[in-house]
Amino acid sequence: MKEKKKEIEERVFEFQKTLLLKSIDIRSDVIKRFDEQIFRVKEWCVLIWIGFLGWSFQKEILYMFIIAMGIPCLFWIISGMIKRLQRGYVITSNFLKKRLSNVETLKEMFQKKSLLEIPTYDMNGHYTIRLDKNHKDWYASKTSFSYSFWTKDLRYFYLSLIVINLIIVATVTIAAK
């Protein structure tokens, strides 16, 4: 009876390890797909923005150049929303990395033959954060829209398009006089 119980514990532990590895793979894949989506949004932004600017040059109407500044702003909002969703997965991946990097904690879990302390099903961190009240505010701030919207990669890309658009508006205004 004791051997059977030990065998069951071993199988459960193997299942937990497999589940942990799969959840790490899934998180990495989801983060990668979010990055690809953000890149596609940037591609579409540049395509539509350049097309609109070209049309504005053809029509020679000043307010169309000013309206063109709204295109990067709109796509910036869309990118920020995607980045916000991605942040939850990145935070839980970092949490897993921290837990698995701690040798003492890892030894303890392997001695217990239990990996239940690691959230494998909670892919984007919502359930885990609800359990840890101290962590809740920090998680909320790191996954807020304003934080995600203002990340370096989005900020530099979209602000550069807006600045270029402002330079074009100024140039067209001066040339029109």
Secondary structure, DSSP 8 states (H G I E B T S, - for coil): -HHHHHHHHHHHHHHHHHHHHHHHHHHHHHHHHHHHHHHHHHHHHHHHHHHHHHHHHHHT-HHHHHHHTHHHHHHHHHHHHHHHHHHHHHHHHHHHHHHHH-HHHHHHHHHHT--TTS-SS-SSSHHHHHH-HHHHHHHHHHTSHHHHHT-HHHHHHHHHHHHHHHHHHHHHHHHH-
